[in-house]
């Protein structure tokens, strides 16, 4: 899962407005068709070449997964993962560096 946003505002008034709009939109089949995204924090995600995300990993807004990095299964990535490292856990943290001989050679 890759989320480049917080889904909801931190303001409870904005969240109430979202929920009310969802009740209107739900019968039409799209609960976020008319969502007000202007009050939701967003930041781009960057996944570099040769990176690999394990099963069910979650990458949150503003994160860069470095070149050749590996993210373990079910990890929750809240901060950048440096190139050629392995990150795992919740929150994800670097647990190992990938040896030089296993990295892409230019």
Backbone as XML, in Angstrom:
<?xml version="1.0"?>
<chain id="A" units="angstrom">
  <residue number="1" name="UNK">
    <atom name="N" x="0.854" y="-1.172" z="0.000"/>
    <atom name="CA" x="0.000" y="0.000" z="0.000"/>
    <atom name="C" x="0.894" y="1.228" z="0.000"/>
  </residue>
  <residue number="2" name="UNK">
    <atom name="N" x="0.543" y="2.165" z="-0.832"/>
    <atom name="CA" x="1.316" y="3.400" z="-0.943"/>
    <atom name="C" x="0.352" y="4.560" z="-0.747"/>
  </residue>
  <residue number="3" name="UNK">
    <atom name="N" x="0.575" y="5.320" z="0.314"/>
    <atom name="CA" x="-0.314" y="6.434" z="0.659"/>
    <atom name="C" x="0.461" y="7.740" z="0.631"/>
  </residue>
  <residue number="4" name="UNK">
    <atom name="N" x="0.151" y="8.605" z="-0.327"/>
    <atom name="CA" x="0.835" y="9.894" z="-0.395"/>
    <atom name="C" x="0.048" y="10.990" z="0.317"/>
  </residue>
  <residue number="5" name="UNK">
    <atom name="N" x="-0.840" y="10.575" z="1.222"/>
    <atom name="CA" x="-1.681" y="11.534" z="1.954"/>
    <atom name="C" x="-2.074" y="10.937" z="3.300"/>
  </residue>
  <residue number="6" name="UNK">
    <atom name="N" x="-2.645" y="11.771" z="4.165"/>
    <atom name="CA" x="-3.077" y="11.327" z="5.498"/>
    <atom name="C" x="-4.512" y="10.807" z="5.528"/>
  </residue>
  <residue number="7" name="UNK">
    <atom name="N" x="-5.198" y="10.815" z="4.412"/>
    <atom name="CA" x="-6.583" y="10.369" z="4.281"/>
    <atom name="C" x="-7.598" y="11.352" z="4.847"/>
  </residue>
  <residue number="8" name="UNK">
    <atom name="N" x="-7.275" y="11.936" z="5.993"/>
    <atom name="CA" x="-8.213" y="12.845" z="6.647"/>
    <atom name="C" x="-7.463" y="14.021" z="7.262"/>
  </residue>
  <residue number="9" name="UNK">
    <atom name="N" x="-8.162" y="15.088" z="7.465"/>
    <atom name="CA" x="-7.636" y="16.244" z="8.177"/>
    <atom name="C" x="-7.473" y="15.890" z="9.654"/>
  </residue>
  <residue number="10" name="UNK">
    <atom name="N" x="-6.613" y="16.610" z="10.351"/>
    <atom name="CA" x="-6.524" y="16.409" z="11.798"/>
    <atom name="C" x="-7.619" y="17.182" z="12.537"/>
  </residue>
  <residue number="11" name="UNK">
    <atom name="N" x="-8.337" y="18.033" z="11.822"/>
    <atom name="CA" x="-9.448" y="18.786" z="12.417"/>
    <atom name="C" x="-10.701" y="17.911" z="12.474"/>
  </residue>
  <residue number="12" name="UNK">
    <atom name="N" x="-11.263" y="17.760" z="13.656"/>
    <atom name="CA" x="-12.467" y="16.939" z="13.772"/>
    <atom name="C" x="-13.635" y="17.532" z="12.990"/>
  </residue>
  <residue number="13" name="UNK">
    <atom name="N" x="-13.680" y="18.852" z="12.845"/>
    <atom name="CA" x="-14.766" y="19.458" z="12.065"/>
    <atom name="C" x="-14.672" y="19.053" z="10.592"/>
  </residue>
  <residue number="14" name="UNK">
    <atom name="N" x="-13.455" y="19.023" z="10.065"/>
    <atom name="CA" x="-13.258" y="18.574" z="8.681"/>
    <atom name="C" x="-13.630" y="17.103" z="8.529"/>
  </residue>
  <residue number="15" name="UNK">
    <atom name="N" x="-13.279" y="16.288" z="9.527"/>
    <atom name="CA" x="-13.610" y="14.857" z="9.454"/>
    <atom name="C" x="-15.112" y="14.635" z="9.507"/>
  </residue>
  <residue number="16" name="UNK">
    <atom name="N" x="-15.824" y="15.421" z="10.306"/>
    <atom name="CA" x="-17.288" y="15.322" z="10.351"/>
    <atom name="C" x="-17.882" y="15.680" z="8.990"/>
  </residue>
  <residue number="17" name="UNK">
    <atom name="N" x="-17.360" y="16.740" z="8.376"/>
    <atom name="CA" x="-17.836" y="17.125" z="7.043"/>
    <atom name="C" x="-17.569" y="16.008" z="6.036"/>
  </residue>
  <residue number="18" name="UNK">
    <atom name="N" x="-16.383" y="15.363" z="6.124"/>
    <atom name="CA" x="-16.068" y="14.231" z="5.250"/>
    <atom name="C" x="-17.074" y="13.099" z="5.429"/>
  </residue>
  <residue number="19" name="UNK">
    <atom name="N" x="-17.361" y="12.774" z="6.674"/>
    <atom name="CA" x="-18.290" y="11.669" z="6.945"/>
    <atom name="C" x="-19.692" y="11.984" z="6.430"/>
  </residue>
  <residue number="20" name="UNK">
    <atom name="N" x="-20.126" y="13.204" z="6.616"/>
    <atom name="CA" x="-21.446" y="13.589" z="6.109"/>
    <atom name="C" x="-21.484" y="13.489" z="4.587"/>
  </residue>
  <residue number="21" name="UNK">
    <atom name="N" x="-20.411" y="13.918" z="3.922"/>
    <atom name="CA" x="-20.355" y="13.823" z="2.462"/>
    <atom name="C" x="-20.328" y="12.361" z="2.020"/>
  </residue>
  <residue number="22" name="UNK">
    <atom name="N" x="-19.631" y="11.514" z="2.768"/>
    <atom name="CA" x="-19.590" y="10.090" z="2.429"/>
    <atom name="C" x="-20.971" y="9.459" z="2.501"/>
  </residue>
  <residue number="23" name="UNK">
    <atom name="N" x="-21.765" y="9.856" z="3.482"/>
    <atom name="CA" x="-23.130" y="9.328" z="3.586"/>
    <atom name="C" x="-23.972" y="9.706" z="2.365"/>
  </residue>
  <residue number="24" name="UNK">
    <atom name="N" x="-23.711" y="10.876" z="1.816"/>
    <atom name="CA" x="-24.405" y="11.306" z="0.599"/>
    <atom name="C" x="-23.896" y="10.522" z="-0.606"/>
  </residue>
  <residue number="25" name="UNK">
    <atom name="N" x="-22.561" y="10.330" z="-0.688"/>
    <atom name="CA" x="-21.949" y="9.704" z="-1.860"/>
    <atom name="C" x="-22.045" y="8.186" z="-1.873"/>
  </residue>
  <residue number="26" name="UNK">
    <atom name="N" x="-22.158" y="7.552" z="-0.709"/>
    <atom name="CA" x="-22.110" y="6.089" z="-0.630"/>
    <atom name="C" x="-23.132" y="5.395" z="-1.533"/>
  </residue>
  <residue number="27" name="UNK">
    <atom name="N" x="-24.391" y="5.806" z="-1.530"/>
    <atom name="CA" x="-25.351" y="5.116" z="-2.403"/>
    <atom name="C" x="-24.994" y="5.210" z="-3.888"/>
  </residue>
  <residue number="28" name="UNK">
    <atom name="N" x="-24.192" y="6.187" z="-4.256"/>
    <atom name="CA" x="-23.774" y="6.352" z="-5.653"/>
    <atom name="C" x="-22.551" y="5.497" z="-5.987"/>
  </residue>
  <residue number="29" name="UNK">
    <atom name="N" x="-21.980" y="4.831" z="-4.972"/>
    <atom name="CA" x="-20.899" y="3.886" z="-5.220"/>
    <atom name="C" x="-19.484" y="4.410" z="-5.059"/>
  </residue>
  <residue number="30" name="UNK">
    <atom name="N" x="-19.294" y="5.686" z="-4.758"/>
    <atom name="CA" x="-17.943" y="6.219" z="-4.581"/>
    <atom name="C" x="-17.938" y="7.155" z="-3.385"/>
  </residue>
  <residue number="31" name="UNK">
    <atom name="N" x="-17.412" y="6.664" z="-2.261"/>
    <atom name="CA" x="-17.480" y="7.429" z="-1.016"/>
    <atom name="C" x="-16.572" y="8.659" z="-0.991"/>
  </residue>
  <residue number="32" name="UNK">
    <atom name="N" x="-15.627" y="8.769" z="-1.917"/>
    <atom name="CA" x="-14.724" y="9.926" z="-1.914"/>
    <atom name="C" x="-14.887" y="10.777" z="-3.168"/>
  </residue>
  <residue number="33" name="UNK">
    <atom name="N" x="-15.962" y="10.578" z="-3.886"/>
    <atom name="CA" x="-16.178" y="11.315" z="-5.137"/>
    <atom name="C" x="-16.155" y="12.823" z="-4.922"/>
  </residue>
  <residue number="34" name="UNK">
    <atom name="N" x="-16.677" y="13.282" z="-3.806"/>
    <atom name="CA" x="-16.758" y="14.716" z="-3.542"/>
    <atom name="C" x="-15.991" y="15.121" z="-2.289"/>
  </residue>
  <residue number="35" name="UNK">
    <atom name="N" x="-14.990" y="14.323" z="-1.917"/>
    <atom name="CA" x="-14.177" y="14.620" z="-0.740"/>
    <atom name="C" x="-13.409" y="15.921" z="-0.937"/>
  </residue>
  <residue number="36" name="UNK">
    <atom name="N" x="-13.316" y="16.707" z="0.122"/>
    <atom name="CA" x="-12.528" y="17.946" z="0.099"/>
    <atom name="C" x="-11.093" y="17.595" z="0.500"/>
  </residue>
  <residue number="37" name="UNK">
    <atom name="N" x="-10.218" y="17.467" z="-0.496"/>
    <atom name="CA" x="-8.824" y="17.093" z="-0.235"/>
    <atom name="C" x="-7.967" y="18.286" z="0.156"/>
  </residue>
  <residue number="38" name="UNK">
    <atom name="N" x="-8.500" y="19.495" z="0.099"/>
    <atom name="CA" x="-7.686" y="20.684" z="0.364"/>
    <atom name="C" x="-7.191" y="20.762" z="1.800"/>
  </residue>
  <residue number="39" name="UNK">
    <atom name="N" x="-7.814" y="20.052" z="2.717"/>
    <atom name="CA" x="-7.393" y="20.112" z="4.124"/>
    <atom name="C" x="-6.669" y="18.837" z="4.566"/>
  </residue>
  <residue number="40" name="UNK">
    <atom name="N" x="-6.199" y="18.032" z="3.606"/>
    <atom name="CA" x="-5.502" y="16.781" z="3.910"/>
    <atom name="C" x="-4.030" y="16.931" z="3.525"/>
  </residue>
  <residue number="41" name="UNK">
    <atom name="N" x="-3.139" y="16.621" z="4.484"/>
    <atom name="CA" x="-1.701" y="16.721" z="4.223"/>
    <atom name="C" x="-1.273" y="15.677" z="3.197"/>
  </residue>
  <residue number="42" name="UNK">
    <atom name="N" x="-0.467" y="16.112" z="2.215"/>
    <atom name="CA" x="0.049" y="15.221" z="1.183"/>
    <atom name="C" x="1.541" y="15.470" z="0.975"/>
  </residue>
  <residue number="43" name="UNK">
    <atom name="N" x="2.238" y="14.482" z="0.445"/>
    <atom name="CA" x="3.647" y="14.620" z="0.062"/>
    <atom name="C" x="3.974" y="13.471" z="-0.889"/>
  </residue>
  <residue number="44" name="UNK">
    <atom name="N" x="4.770" y="13.747" z="-1.911"/>
    <atom name="CA" x="5.066" y="12.696" z="-2.893"/>
    <atom name="C" x="5.926" y="11.580" z="-2.309"/>
  </residue>
  <residue number="45" name="UNK">
    <atom name="N" x="5.781" y="10.407" z="-2.901"/>
    <atom name="CA" x="6.579" y="9.230" z="-2.555"/>
    <atom name="C" x="7.472" y="8.928" z="-3.746"/>
  </residue>
  <residue number="46" name="UNK">
    <atom name="N" x="8.708" y="8.552" z="-3.463"/>
    <atom name="CA" x="9.640" y="8.216" z="-4.536"/>
    <atom name="C" x="10.183" y="6.811" z="-4.280"/>
  </residue>
  <residue number="47" name="UNK">
    <atom name="N" x="10.036" y="5.944" z="-5.269"/>
    <atom name="CA" x="10.586" y="4.596" z="-5.195"/>
    <atom name="C" x="11.622" y="4.488" z="-6.314"/>
  </residue>
  <residue number="48" name="UNK">
    <atom name="N" x="12.877" y="4.367" z="-5.926"/>
    <atom name="CA" x="13.985" y="4.413" z="-6.882"/>
    <atom name="C" x="14.198" y="3.067" z="-7.583"/>
  </residue>
  <residue number="49" name="UNK">
    <atom name="N" x="15.043" y="3.110" z="-8.605"/>
    <atom name="CA" x="15.342" y="1.919" z="-9.399"/>
    <atom name="C" x="15.840" y="0.766" z="-8.526"/>
  </residue>
  <residue number="50" name="UNK">
    <atom name="N" x="15.479" y="-0.423" z="-8.919"/>
    <atom name="CA" x="15.938" y="-1.676" z="-8.309"/>
    <atom name="C" x="15.463" y="-1.870" z="-6.870"/>
  </residue>
  <residue number="51" name="UNK">
    <atom name="N" x="14.556" y="-1.015" z="-6.396"/>
    <atom name="CA" x="13.997" y="-1.197" z="-5.050"/>
    <atom name="C" x="12.937" y="-2.282" z="-5.099"/>
  </residue>
  <residue number="52" name="UNK">
    <atom name="N" x="12.684" y="-2.876" z="-3.964"/>
    <atom name="CA" x="11.711" y="-3.963" z="-3.879"/>
    <atom name="C" x="10.935" y="-3.838" z="-2.582"/>
  </residue>
  <residue number="53" name="UNK">
    <atom name="N" x="9.602" y="-3.928" z="-2.697"/>
    <atom name="CA" x="8.732" y="-3.854" z="-1.527"/>
    <atom name="C" x="8.160" y="-5.242" z="-1.254"/>
  </residue>
  <residue number="54" name="UNK">
    <atom name="N" x="8.327" y="-5.707" z="-0.031"/>
    <atom name="CA" x="7.793" y="-7.001" z="0.357"/>
    <atom name="C" x="6.279" y="-6.978" z="0.473"/>
  </residue>
  <residue number="55" name="UNK">
    <atom name="N" x="5.691" y="-8.150" z="0.565"/>
    <atom name="CA" x="4.250" y="-8.331" z="0.651"/>
    <atom name="C" x="3.651" y="-7.491" z="1.766"/>
  </residue>
  <residue number="56" name="UNK">
    <atom name="N" x="2.579" y="-6.771" z="1.440"/>
    <atom name="CA" x="1.790" y="-6.033" z="2.426"/>
    <atom name="C" x="2.538" y="-4.882" z="3.094"/>
  </residue>
  <residue number="57" name="UNK">
    <atom name="N" x="3.620" y="-4.415" z="2.494"/>
    <atom name="CA" x="4.337" y="-3.256" z="3.046"/>
    <atom name="C" x="3.478" y="-2.007" z="2.872"/>
  </residue>
  <residue number="58" name="UNK">
    <atom name="N" x="3.647" y="-1.059" z="3.783"/>
    <atom name="CA" x="2.930" y="0.210" z="3.725"/>
    <atom name="C" x="3.977" y="1.316" z="3.637"/>
  </residue>
  <residue number="59" name="UNK">
    <atom name="N" x="3.851" y="2.181" z="2.621"/>
    <atom name="CA" x="4.758" y="3.315" z="2.450"/>
    <atom name="C" x="3.930" y="4.583" z="2.607"/>
  </residue>
  <residue number="60" name="UNK">
    <atom name="N" x="4.323" y="5.426" z="3.553"/>
    <atom name="CA" x="3.547" y="6.628" z="3.857"/>
    <atom name="C" x="4.108" y="7.868" z="3.159"/>
  </residue>
  <residue number="61" name="UNK">
    <atom name="N" x="3.354" y="8.932" z="3.222"/>
    <atom name="CA" x="3.640" y="10.159" z="2.462"/>
    <atom name="C" x="5.040" y="10.696" z="2.733"/>
  </residue>
  <residue number="62" name="UNK">
    <atom name="N" x="5.638" y="11.251" z="1.675"/>
    <atom name="CA" x="6.912" y="11.934" z="1.789"/>
    <atom name="C" x="8.139" y="11.054" z="1.846"/>
  </residue>
  <residue number="63" name="UNK">
    <atom name="N" x="7.982" y="9.744" z="1.716"/>
    <atom name="CA" x="9.091" y="8.804" z="1.869"/>
    <atom name="C" x="9.780" y="8.561" z="0.531"/>
  </residue>
  <residue number="64" name="UNK">
    <atom name="N" x="11.103" y="8.383" z="0.587"/>
    <atom name="CA" x="11.875" y="7.916" z="-0.559"/>
    <atom name="C" x="12.454" y="6.559" z="-0.213"/>
  </residue>
  <residue number="65" name="UNK">
    <atom name="N" x="12.227" y="5.597" z="-1.096"/>
    <atom name="CA" x="12.845" y="4.282" z="-0.992"/>
    <atom name="C" x="14.044" y="4.322" z="-1.932"/>
  </residue>
  <residue number="66" name="UNK">
    <atom name="N" x="15.237" y="4.271" z="-1.375"/>
    <atom name="CA" x="16.458" y="4.451" z="-2.157"/>
    <atom name="C" x="16.721" y="3.347" z="-3.157"/>
  </residue>
  <residue number="67" name="UNK">
    <atom name="N" x="17.646" y="3.623" z="-4.063"/>
    <atom name="CA" x="18.005" y="2.660" z="-5.102"/>
    <atom name="C" x="18.421" y="1.335" z="-4.470"/>
  </residue>
  <residue number="68" name="UNK">
    <atom name="N" x="17.861" y="0.251" z="-4.986"/>
    <atom name="CA" x="18.243" y="-1.078" z="-4.549"/>
    <atom name="C" x="17.799" y="-1.457" z="-3.153"/>
  </residue>
  <residue number="69" name="UNK">
    <atom name="N" x="17.062" y="-0.592" z="-2.485"/>
    <atom name="CA" x="16.624" y="-0.891" z="-1.122"/>
    <atom name="C" x="15.547" y="-1.970" z="-1.138"/>
  </residue>
  <residue number="70" name="UNK">
    <atom name="N" x="15.475" y="-2.706" z="-0.047"/>
    <atom name="CA" x="14.454" y="-3.732" z="0.129"/>
    <atom name="C" x="13.654" y="-3.379" z="1.372"/>
  </residue>
  <residue number="71" name="UNK">
    <atom name="N" x="12.325" y="-3.424" z="1.237"/>
    <atom name="CA" x="11.431" y="-3.196" z="2.375"/>
    <atom name="C" x="10.782" y="-4.530" z="2.698"/>
  </residue>
  <residue number="72" name="UNK">
    <atom name="N" x="10.919" y="-4.969" z="3.934"/>
    <atom name="CA" x="10.411" y="-6.269" z="4.349"/>
    <atom name="C" x="8.896" y="-6.350" z="4.333"/>
  </residue>
  <residue number="73" name="UNK">
    <atom name="N" x="8.404" y="-7.565" z="4.289"/>
    <atom name="CA" x="6.966" y="-7.814" z="4.300"/>
    <atom name="C" x="6.332" y="-7.187" z="5.541"/>
  </residue>
  <residue number="74" name="UNK">
    <atom name="N" x="5.205" y="-6.540" z="5.326"/>
    <atom name="CA" x="4.398" y="-5.905" z="6.369"/>
    <atom name="C" x="5.090" y="-4.766" z="7.108"/>
  </residue>
  <residue number="75" name="UNK">
    <atom name="N" x="6.182" y="-4.269" z="6.579"/>
    <atom name="CA" x="6.846" y="-3.114" z="7.182"/>
    <atom name="C" x="5.971" y="-1.879" z="6.984"/>
  </residue>
  <residue number="76" name="UNK">
    <atom name="N" x="6.071" y="-0.930" z="7.893"/>
    <atom name="CA" x="5.383" y="0.347" z="7.771"/>
    <atom name="C" x="6.467" y="1.413" z="7.672"/>
  </residue>
  <residue number="77" name="UNK">
    <atom name="N" x="6.643" y="1.954" z="6.465"/>
    <atom name="CA" x="7.742" y="2.878" z="6.194"/>
    <atom name="C" x="7.265" y="4.311" z="6.421"/>
  </residue>
  <residue number="78" name="UNK">
    <atom name="N" x="7.811" y="4.949" z="7.431"/>
    <atom name="CA" x="7.437" y="6.319" z="7.785"/>
    <atom name="C" x="8.553" y="7.315" z="7.489"/>
  </residue>
  <residue number="79" name="UNK">
    <atom name="N" x="9.773" y="6.803" z="7.236"/>
    <atom name="CA" x="10.934" y="7.650" z="6.950"/>
    <atom name="C" x="11.690" y="7.053" z="5.774"/>
  </residue>
  <residue number="80" name="UNK">
    <atom name="N" x="12.550" y="7.871" z="5.166"/>
    <atom name="CA" x="13.322" y="7.419" z="4.010"/>
    <atom name="C" x="14.118" y="6.154" z="4.317"/>
  </residue>
  <residue number="81" name="UNK">
    <atom name="N" x="14.227" y="5.290" z="3.299"/>
    <atom name="CA" x="15.058" y="4.101" z="3.376"/>
    <atom name="C" x="16.275" y="4.362" z="2.489"/>
  </residue>
  <residue number="82" name="UNK">
    <atom name="N" x="17.486" y="4.367" z="3.060"/>
    <atom name="CA" x="18.675" y="4.667" z="2.263"/>
    <atom name="C" x="18.906" y="3.632" z="1.165"/>
  </residue>
  <residue number="83" name="UNK">
    <atom name="N" x="19.636" y="4.028" z="0.121"/>
    <atom name="CA" x="19.953" y="3.084" z="-0.950"/>
    <atom name="C" x="20.698" y="1.858" z="-0.416"/>
  </residue>
  <residue number="84" name="UNK">
    <atom name="N" x="20.409" y="0.721" z="-1.043"/>
    <atom name="CA" x="21.117" y="-0.528" z="-0.792"/>
    <atom name="C" x="21.107" y="-0.941" z="0.678"/>
  </residue>
  <residue number="85" name="UNK">
    <atom name="N" x="19.940" y="-0.779" z="1.295"/>
    <atom name="CA" x="19.734" y="-1.258" z="2.656"/>
    <atom name="C" x="18.468" y="-2.096" z="2.696"/>
  </residue>
  <residue number="86" name="UNK">
    <atom name="N" x="18.295" y="-2.811" z="3.791"/>
    <atom name="CA" x="17.082" y="-3.589" z="4.019"/>
    <atom name="C" x="16.410" y="-3.003" z="5.252"/>
  </residue>
  <residue number="87" name="UNK">
    <atom name="N" x="15.130" y="-2.642" z="5.105"/>
    <atom name="CA" x="14.366" y="-2.073" z="6.214"/>
    <atom name="C" x="13.208" y="-3.007" z="6.544"/>
  </residue>
  <residue number="88" name="UNK">
    <atom name="N" x="12.907" y="-3.130" z="7.828"/>
    <atom name="CA" x="11.815" y="-4.002" z="8.258"/>
    <atom name="C" x="11.235" y="-3.467" z="9.554"/>
  </residue>
  <residue number="89" name="UNK">
    <atom name="N" x="10.009" y="-3.888" z="9.853"/>
    <atom name="CA" x="9.385" y="-3.563" z="11.130"/>
    <atom name="C" x="8.325" y="-2.493" z="11.041"/>
  </residue>
  <residue number="90" name="UNK">
    <atom name="N" x="7.781" y="-2.175" z="12.216"/>
    <atom name="CA" x="6.745" y="-1.146" z="12.349"/>
    <atom name="C" x="7.054" y="-0.313" z="13.588"/>
  </residue>
  <residue number="91" name="UNK">
    <atom name="N" x="7.576" y="0.905" z="13.373"/>
    <atom name="CA" x="7.935" y="1.502" z="12.083"/>
    <atom name="C" x="9.196" y="0.852" z="11.506"/>
  </residue>
  <residue number="92" name="UNK">
    <atom name="N" x="9.312" y="0.914" z="10.197"/>
    <atom name="CA" x="10.460" y="0.299" z="9.532"/>
    <atom name="C" x="11.746" y="0.993" z="9.954"/>
  </residue>
  <residue number="93" name="UNK">
    <atom name="N" x="12.783" y="0.178" z="10.108"/>
    <atom name="CA" x="14.118" y="0.702" z="10.391"/>
    <atom name="C" x="15.109" y="-0.150" z="9.616"/>
  </residue>
  <residue number="94" name="UNK">
    <atom name="N" x="16.263" y="0.415" z="9.334"/>
    <atom name="CA" x="17.287" y="-0.321" z="8.600"/>
    <atom name="C" x="17.816" y="-1.432" z="9.492"/>
  </residue>
  <residue number="95" name="UNK">
    <atom name="N" x="17.790" y="-2.655" z="8.954"/>
    <atom name="CA" x="18.276" y="-3.813" z="9.709"/>
    <atom name="C" x="19.557" y="-4.398" z="9.109"/>
  </residue>
  <residue number="96" name="UNK">
    <atom name="N" x="19.865" y="-3.983" z="7.871"/>
    <atom name="CA" x="21.043" y="-4.548" z="7.215"/>
    <atom name="C" x="21.405" y="-3.707" z="6.001"/>
  </residue>
  <residue number="97" name="UNK">
    <atom name="N" x="22.690" y="-3.678" z="5.675"/>
    <atom name="CA" x="23.141" y="-3.090" z="4.422"/>
    <atom name="C" x="23.381" y="-4.214" z="3.429"/>
  </residue>
  <residue number="98" name="UNK">
    <atom name="N" x="23.047" y="-3.950" z="2.181"/>
    <atom name="CA" x="23.273" y="-4.934" z="1.128"/>
    <atom name="C" x="24.753" y="-4.872" z="0.748"/>
  </residue>
  <residue number="99" name="UNK">
    <atom name="N" x="25.453" y="-6.022" z="0.742"/>
    <atom name="CA" x="26.886" y="-6.030" z="0.436"/>
    <atom name="C" x="27.187" y="-5.423" z="-0.936"/>
  </residue>
  <residue number="100" name="UNK">
    <atom name="N" x="28.352" y="-4.815" z="-1.051"/>
    <atom name="CA" x="28.752" y="-4.141" z="-2.291"/>
    <atom name="C" x="28.666" y="-5.064" z="-3.499"/>
  </residue>
  <residue number="101" name="UNK">
    <atom name="N" x="29.054" y="-6.328" z="-3.331"/>
    <atom name="CA" x="29.069" y="-7.240" z="-4.479"/>
    <atom name="C" x="27.666" y="-7.611" z="-4.960"/>
  </residue>
  <residue number="102" name="UNK">
    <atom name="N" x="26.638" y="-7.297" z="-4.183"/>
    <atom name="CA" x="25.258" y="-7.584" z="-4.581"/>
    <atom name="C" x="24.539" y="-6.339" z="-5.102"/>
  </residue>
  <residue number="103" name="UNK">
    <atom name="N" x="25.233" y="-5.232" z="-5.174"/>
    <atom name="CA" x="24.625" y="-3.982" z="-5.657"/>
    <atom name="C" x="24.833" y="-3.861" z="-7.164"/>
  </residue>
  <residue number="104" name="UNK">
    <atom name="N" x="23.980" y="-3.065" z="-7.779"/>
    <atom name="CA" x="24.098" y="-2.818" z="-9.221"/>
    <atom name="C" x="25.430" y="-2.119" z="-9.476"/>
  </residue>
  <residue number="105" name="UNK">
    <atom name="N" x="26.132" y="-2.633" z="-10.445"/>
    <atom name="CA" x="27.407" y="-2.047" z="-10.826"/>
    <atom name="C" x="27.210" y="-1.167" z="-12.044"/>
  </residue>
  <residue number="106" name="UNK">
    <atom name="N" x="27.682" y="0.030" z="-11.995"/>
    <atom name="CA" x="27.548" y="0.975" z="-13.125"/>
    <atom name="C" x="28.600" y="0.743" z="-14.159"/>
  </residue>
</chain>
